[in-house]
Amino acid sequence: MIGLSTRDGLVYHLDKDKRPKGGGLSPSMFSWNRLRGESDIPVILIHGFGYDPWKNNDNNPHFVGPLGEASTFGIWNRDLVPDRSVIGLGWYSVPPGFINLGKSLWNGRWNRYRYAWDLAWEVGTVLSVMLRHLDGPVDILCHSLGSRVALAALAQERDLPIRNMVLMNGAEFAKPARIQAMENKDINFVNLVVKADEVLAKLDTNFAPVSGEGPPIGLEGLEGASPENWSDILLDDSDVQAWGASRGWHLQGDNPKKYADHWFTYRHEGNHGLIRAALVGEI
């Protein structure tokens, strides 16, 4: 897996500890084409809220501990895309702590999530440049606020070379997501929906800027008729689960043993086959 991180509009390679090294480069100066492997189409991984790639712990999505314990990107690589070339895009998404709350307030946002929401749009700008310069098609896997990053890239530049985009518990709202699906008909969007996602129901709808943009896509999907290139898959729907069982998948979005497990979609082994299939256009 190849990793890189971005903050304040700059892009960084990683050092041996999986943290950004040296001075960052502007997206236009970064050697994007060196990230592409020669064997297959890469998958770009985009995490959500509450990470800091500059930390030497599991708040860093690239982190690998002394015993090989992995943070988010390592888990996704192992469980969801073990046989693919992978590029992990880490971004500062305002983890817990008084210092980060202070940064949010200093930048005119009254809570950490609101600050991360706006930063996600800025990271989408970096992603759009990255996709334009990778010299070929890619697939994208994103979780939660990472969905805003991915869809923001589409909003800022047309005809980006994406084949499949898999959105897990997506935090972006339905109306802007629908617009991007309709304007990017060559992309296959698979949206994994968890109606019992208490994190999206409380955090996203209460702390993100809401102005008639519809529900979070990971909570309700697009609502109404979806474009042909967009599939909402309700992981806890009995008919969907029966369909999944016919393919050998034990689909489930709500963790019956834990309240507000916003991360169960990718942690639950029964969903892994679905995610892998979606990333190669089989859904």
N, C-alpha and C positions, 0 to 999 in steps of 0.2 A: 504494500500500500504506500502510495505517495501522499504526503501531507503538506499543506501550506496554510497560512493564516493571514487574516486581514484585519486592519483597524485604521480608522481615520483616513480611509481611502488609499492606504498603502498595502502592499502585498509582501509577505515574508516567507523565505524558506525556513525549514526547521533545523535545529541543532540535534546533537545526539540524544538530548533529553526530551526531544519532541516539543521544544519551545521555539518561538521565533528567534532567528539569529540575525545579527548585524542590523544595518539600516534597511528599512523597507524601500520598495521600489513602487513607482506609480504603475498602475495596471498597463499602461501603454508601453512601458519599458521592460516589463517582466517577460521572461522567456517561456511563454506558455506551451509552445510546441514540444518542449523537452519533457513535459509531463505525460504525454501520450505514449502508451506502450505500443509495441509492434504486433502483439498477438491478437488483440480483440478490441471491441468498443468499450471504453472505460465507463465506469459508473461514478458519478460525482455524488458524494455524501454531504448533506447539509443538516446540521443539528439545529436545535431550537433555543429556547430561553434559558439563561442562567449559567453560561459558560464563560471561561476566560482562558484562552490559549496560552497566556503568559504564565499560568500557574503550573507548579510541579506536583499536581495532584489530579484527582479525577474530575475536577472542574475544567480541566484541559481535555477536550475531546480526543486529542491524539495520545494522551498519557498512557504509558506502559510502566507498571510498577516493577519493583525489584524481583518479584516472583513471577513476572509475566502477566499479572492481572491487568486487564485492559479497561480503558474508558469507552465511551460511546462508539467511536469509529472502529476500534478494535473488535468490539462486540458485533457490530453490523458486518464488518468484513468476515468475521468467523462464521456467523450464523446465517447471513442473508446473501452475501456475494462471495462465497469462498473460492470460486473458480473464475473470477473476473478481475481485470485490472481496475484498481480503485484509486480515486483521488479524493481525499478528505479536505473539505474547505472549512477551516475553523474561523470563528469570528467572535469578537467580544460582545456577549449578549447579556451583560449586567447580572452577574451572580449575586447571591445574598451577601449582606454585610453592610455596615454603616458607611464604609468608604464608598461603596458603589451606589448606595442611596444618595450620598452626598454628591456624587458625580451627576446623578440624575437630576437632583434639585439645581445644581450649578448650571446644568444645560437646559433648565426651564421646564423639566418634566416632573410631575409631582409624585411619581412612583417609578420603580425600576422597570416594570413591564412596559410602561408608556415610552420610556427611553429606548428600550430594546426594540420596540415596535418601529420606531423611526430609524434606528440604526439598521434594521433589516432591509429597509428600502435602499440605504446607501450601499450595503453589501450586495444587493441586487445589481447595482451599477458595476461593481467589480466583476460579478459573475457574468454579466452580459459581455464584457470585454474578454474574459476568459474563454467563454464559449465561442466567440467570434474568432479567436486565435488558436484554438486547439486543432485546427486542420482536420476536421471530420466529425462524424456524429458521436453523440454521447447519450447515456441514460442518466436520469437523476433520481435519487432517493432522498427524501427529506421528511423531517418530523416537526410537528408543531409550528413554531414560529419560523422554522426553516422553509415552510411552504410560502411564507410571504417573501422570503429572499428569492426563491425560485420564480415565483410569479411576477415579482418586481422586475426581474431581468427581462422577462417577456414584454412587460409593459414599456420598457425603455428602449428595446431594440427588436425589430421584426426579423423573421426568417432565421432564427437561431437554430443550429443543427442538433436539435434534441429529438430523439426517437420516442422514448418512453419516459414519463414522469410519474413516479409513485409518491403519493402524499399520505403520510401516516398521521392521524389525529391533527389535521391541518388547522392552523390558527387564522389563516386569511379568511376574509368574509366572502359570502357567496356571490355577490354582485360583481366585484372585480375579478373573481376567479372565472365566472361565466364569460366575461368579456375576453379574457385571455384564451380560454378554450375556443371560443368562436373565431378569434382572430389568428389562431395557430392550429389550423385544421390538420396539419401534418404530424402533430404531436399526439400520441396516445396517452391520455391522462387516466390514471387509476387512483381513486380517492377512497382511502380506507376510513370508514365512519364508525364512531363509537358513540351512540346516543347517551350512554351512561357516563360519559367523560366529564366528571365533576370539575376537573381543572379547567377545561375549556368553558364549561358552563358558567363558572364563577370568575376565573381570572380574565379570560379573553373578553367576555361580554361586559365586565365591570371596569376594567382598567385600560383596555385599548380604546382608541377613539371610535365611537360608534355614531354613525349618522345615516341610518337607513340603508346600510350596506348588506343587510341580510345576516343570517347566523354564521358562525364559524363553519367552514366546510367539513371539518372533522367531527362536528357535532350533528349536523343536519344534512350535509351534502349540499348540492346546488339548489335543491327544492324545485319542484315542478319538472317539466321536461328538460332533459340535459342534451347538450350537443352530442352528435354521434361519436365524437372522439373522446367523450368524458364518461367514465363509469364510476358511479357511487356504489361501493360495496359495504353494506351494513353488516359488520362482523357478528352482531348478536341476533340478526334476523333468522328465524327458524328455517325459512326457505333457502336463504343464502348458506346457512350451515349444512343443510342437506345437499345442496349443490357441491359445496366444498368436500363433504364426506365422500361423494361419488368420485372425487379425484384424489382421495386419500388424505385430505386436510381436515384437521379438527379446528375449525375457525372459532375464534372467540375474541371479543374486544374488551369486555368487562371482566376484571379479575374478581372472582367471587370471594377471594380470601383477603382482599385488601381494598380499602376505600381510596378512591381518587388515584388509581394507578394509571396515570396518563401515558406510561411507558410500556404497558402490557402488550400493546400491539406488536412490538418487535421482540419482546422478551418471550412471548408465548410460542413455543416450538410449533404448535399446530398452525400458526400463520405463516411460517417461513416459506413453505412451498408456494403459497399464493404470491408472496412478495417476489420470490425468484421468478415465477412465471410472468408476473406483470412487468418485470424489468427486461424481459426479452420479447414483449409484445404478444404473449399468449393469452391475455385477458381482454 
